[in-house]
Amino acid sequence: MKKAIWSLSGTIVLMAMMTPVFAKTIQIGALVAGQVEKVYVQAGQQVKPGQLLVKIDDTRYQAKMKVLQASVEMTRLKLADAKIELDQALDLYDRTVSAKRELDAAQLAYDVAQQLHLKAQAELEMSQAWSKYYVIKAPVAGKIKTIDAPKGATVYKENTPVIQIEAP
């Protein structure tokens, strides 16, 4: 706090305590690479928390999602086939038609197929978690100070500056 005294002709007119107010600038960066598809705000515009600021092209992301979804489906089918083989091996073993080694091999194939399916599901979920980073929203209320990545600009690495907001 600063003490301020104003005077007029040597007479104290006003005495007040002042607290300086500083605006802080928040730099918002992109967490994904891509081309800026749309900018929803302009410099000088007031924004609210959660307001949409920028959309980054997610075409590559959507293609990757299709590949991962197909991988999950493929491993699900392989797991179902391995389950059929395991059930058959178990039946043959129970009827003493086959050796324990054949049952063990079928069990191992089933376990491997199950783990591959779990891995494919985890990769899909991990990629889905990134979907929210293709739209950038205001983290706080404030005024748009600058737009560092206009429409058509490419953000190519993590935390490439996109927009700056001056928060009160």
N, C-alpha and C positions, 0 to 999 in steps of 0.2 A: 504494500500500500504506500501511496505517496501522499504527502500533505501538500495541499495547494492553498495559497492565500492570494486573493486578488485584492488590490487596493486602488483607490481612486483619490488622488491628491493627498496621499499619506494617511487616509482614513481607511480602516479595514471595512470592506463592503461585504465580503463573503469568505468564509473559511470552510473547506470541505475535505473529506478524506476520499481519495480516488484510488480505485483498483484498476490497473491497466488490463484491458481485455485484448487478448491475442487470439487470432484465428489460427487454427492449425490446418495445415494442408495434408490431406491423406492421399497418397499415391496408390492407385488401384492397378494391379497388374493381372495379366492373364496367366492361368496355370496350365493352359493347353496351347499348342501351336495351331495356327490356321489363319485364314483370311477374315478380316472384319467384314461381316455380311451386312450389318445394319447398326447404326448409331441412333439411339432413341432420344437423345438429349442434345442440347446446344450449350456452348460456353455462356456462363452467366445465369443459366437456368437453375432455379431452386429444385432440389430433389428431396424425397422422403426415403427413410430406410426401407430397403426391399424393392425400391423402384427399379425397373429394368433400364439399364444403361446401354449395353452393347450385346450383340449376338455375333458369335464367331461361327464360321461355316463348320458344320459337323458331318459333312458328307463322308469323309474317311472314317470317322467314328462310327457312323451308321453301317458302313460296309463291314467294318471289323466286328460289329455286334452280330451281323448276319452270319459271319464265319464262325464266331464263337457259339451262337445258337445251334448252328448245324453240327458243330463238334459235340455239343452236349447231347443232341439227338442221336448222333452216330454212336457215341459211347453208351448211351442208354440201350440202344439196340444190341450192341455187342455184349453188354451185361446180361440182357435177357437171353441171348443165345448161350452165354456161358452158364447161366442158371439151368437151362434145359440140358446142357451137356453134363452138368454136375448131378442133376436129378437122375439122369439116365445112368451115369457111372455109379451112383449110390444104389440104385435099383439092381444093377448087375452085380455089384459087390455083395449086396445083401443076399442075393440068390446064389452066391459063390460061383458066378459065371466068369468074373474077372478078378484080377489081382488087386491088392491094396495100392500098388503103384499107380494104376490107372485112375483110381479114385482120388489119390493124392494129386495127380496131375490135373484132374478136372477141378479140384478144389483150388489149386494154385491159379489156374486160368480164370476162375471165377473171382478170386480175390484181386488179381491184377486188373481185371475188367472193372471191378467195383471201384478200385482206387483211381483208375483212369477217368471214370465217370465223375467221381468227386472232384478230381483236379479240373476237369472241363467246366464243371459247375462253378468252382471257385474262381476260375479265370473269367467267366462270364460275369459273375457278381462283382469282381474287382473292376472290370471295365465299366459296368453299369454305374459304379460309384463316381466315375469321372464325368458322367453325362451332365451334371449340374454346372460344370465349369465352362460349358459352351455358351452360357448366358451369364453376363456379369450384371449384378445388381448393386445398388448403393448400400454400403454397410452402415451409413449414418445419414442423418439429415444435413443438408448444407447446400452450397452453391457450386456449380460446376466451374472450376477454375480454368482448366485446359482439357482439350481432347488430344491426346498424344498419338492415338491410332484411329484416324478417320476411316470411313467406309472404303474398302479396297486395300487397306494396309495389311501387311502380314505380320502377325506376332509369331515369332519363331523360337522362342525359348521361354522357360518358366519365368514369371514375374516381369515380362516385358511391359513397360508402362503403357497403360491404355487411357486412363482418365485420372484427373486430379480433382478432388473435392475439397473446398474450403469449408471446414466445419467450425461453427461458432464455439 
